[in-house]
Amino acid sequence: MRRILVTGRGGQLATGLADALPARDFEPILVGQPEFEFAAPETVAAAFAAARPDAVVNCAAWTAVDTAEEQEAAAFGANALGPAMVARLCAGAGIPLVQVSTDYVFDGRKGAPYLESDAPNPLGAYGRTKLAGEWAALAGNQRTIVVRTAWVFAPMGANFVRTMLRVGAERPELRVVADQQGSPTAAPDLADAIAAVLARVRETGWRDEYRGVTHATGAGFTTWHAFAEAIFAAAAPFGGPTPRVVPIATADYPTKAARPADGRLDTGRLASVFGVTLPPWQEGLARVMRALHGA
C-alpha cells in the first residue's frame, strides 16, 4: 500500500494529509473540484482510474451545517451519495476506504463520551446526511473504516480558531456558547492519526477488526467558551487580540441547525485496535497557532 487517493483537496484535513502521508512513506494523490465532483459521477470514476490508488481517504463533504437545513438534498448528494460512489470503486479494487464523519451523528444527550456502539440520533440535516454517508461507505465496501471526529481546526480554511482571531481583532468583547462541550481537533493531528491507521493496515494486512467506526479527536474535552479563551491566550504571545470572552447559553445564540450539547467522543477503540492516540487538543492549538504566525 503506497498510493493514497485523498478527496476534498484544499480542505483542512486533505491539506494535513498532504504532509502527514509522505512522512509515513505514502504517496498522497489529492483530488478536488472541478475534476472530482460528486454531482458529476463520471469525474469520480475518472479520477479513481487515473490515480490507481491503494487506499482512499474521503475528506470531501458538505460541511455548512446551517445551510444544510435548507439544502438537505444537496448535502445528501455530497455526504451520502458521494461516499457510496467511492465505496463501490474501492470494493471493485479491493482496497481500504477511510470515510471521515462527525460527532453530529449524535444528539448530545448521553451525558458521557459516546462509544462507537452507541446509537446515533442526529439533530439536523448535516448529521443525518453524514450518518447516511457512514452507512453507505460501510455497506458499499467491506474494507471501510469510518473515522468520526469533531471541532476540527487548522491554520487555513474556515474554522473556529480563525474565526475567533478575526472577530476578536474587531471587537473588545465576544459572547461565546458555554453549554456545549466536545473535543477540539487539530487537522494536522487528525491527519497524522489517519496516516498512522493506514500504516498499521499496511503493516499487518487487512483485518476484520479494522472494519467499522472509530472515533478520533484531540485528547481532552472543553466548551466553546473555554476553547475561545484558550485561543486568545495562545495568540497573546504573538501579539494576537485579547478580547473579553463572555459565556452565554445556546438559547442566547440561536442557529438554524441544532447542535449536540455534549458531543464528546470516546477514543479508546482507536488506541486499542490501531495503537493510535491523538495529543491533547491544547498541544494541537499551540502548533496551529505557531503555524498561523510563522513561528
Secondary structure, DSSP 4 states (H G I P E B T S, - for coil): --EEEEESTTSHHHHHHHHHTGGGT-EEEEE-TTTS-TTSHHHHHHHHHHH--SEEEE------HHHHTT-HHHHHIIIIIHHHHHHHHHHHHT--EEEEEEGGGS-S-SSSPBPTTSPP--SSHHHHHHHHHHHHHHHH-SSEEEEEE-SEE-SSSS-HHHHHHHHHTT-SEEEEE-S-EE--EEHHHHHHHHHHHHHHHHHH---GGGSEEEE---BS-EEHHHHHHHHHHHHGGGT----EEEEE-GGGS--SS---SB--B--HHHHHHH---PPBHHHHHHHHHHHHTT-
